[in-house]
Amino acid sequence: MDVTKAETLGDIPHGFLGRKGGLSEGIYVGLNVGLGSDDAPEIIEQNRILAAEAILPEASLNTLYQVHSADVVTLDSAIPFEDRPQADAMVTNTAGLLLGILTADCVPVLFHDPVAKVIGAAHAGWKGAIAGVTDNVLEAMEAIGANRANVRAAIGPCIAKKSYEVDAGFQRRFCEQDPANERFFVDGKPEHYQFDIEAYVAHRLANAGLKKIEMLGLDTYSDASRFYSYRRSCHNGEDGYGRQIALIGLKE
C-alpha cells in the first residue's frame, strides 16, 4: 500500500494514501474509496477498511459528503456513514476517531496541534480554498482547545501547476479577491493560465498564522500509476474516476 507521511506531522497516525494496494479493477484499479464512483460498493467498502487499518487499526473511519464548501464539522463521536454531513472539513480532540478526506486532484490538508491534541482534515478544491476552508478549520480547532501557534499542517497529493490549466475568468476571480494572488498563476495558452493551487493553499495557511507547513509536491494528474485524477480521467475520455484518501487520527 502506498502511504505517504509528512515529516511536519511527526508520529501521529496519519497518511496520504495513493491508489496502490486496493481491490478495485478496471478504470478504478487500486484503492478506490469513492462511493460517488460507479465502482462496486462492496469493493469500495473493503478498500475503506484496508485504508483505515493501514493508519489506525480499530479506529472509527469518518468521512463527509463533500460539496466543495468551506464548512467544517466538529466531531466528538463517530458519524455513521449514512449520516455523514455535507461539509468539507472535520476537526476533533476525541481519541479513536479517524478523519478521512477524499480527493482526485483537489487539495487534502491534514492538521495537528500536538500540545492540545487536536486534529483536523480538509478538502480544499478551488471553491473551498478561496472561500477559506483552511481558515475555518483553524477556527474550529481553536474552539476545542487548539492554539494555532502550535498547529502543523501538511498538504498532500493534488493537481500541480503544470497540469492545472484554467481560463482568464478563473484567474480574474482570484485576483479580484486579492491582487497578490496573481503570483499563483503563470501564462499558458492564449487567455489561459496554469494555477498553482498547492502554493495558494500553503499561502492561506501561512497567512492564517501557521509556521510549520509542509507541501509534499505530488501531482495527481501526471502519475496515473500512483494517484486518481478527475481531470486526467476527463482528458482520457474515461467513464469514471476513483478517489484516494488522506487520513489522520488520535490514538486511544
Beta strands, then each sheet from edge to edge (+ up, - down):
strand 1: 3-4
strand 2: 14-17
strand 3: 60-62
strand 4: 72-75
strand 5: 89-92
strand 6: 97-103
strand 7: 107-113
strand 8: 118-124
strand 9: 152-155
strand 10: 165-167
strand 11: 185-187
strand 12: 192-195
strand 13: 212-215
strand 14: 244-249
sheet 1: 1+ 2- 14+ 6- 3-
sheet 2: 4+ 5+ 8- 7+ 9- 13-
sheet 3: 10+ 12- 11+
end
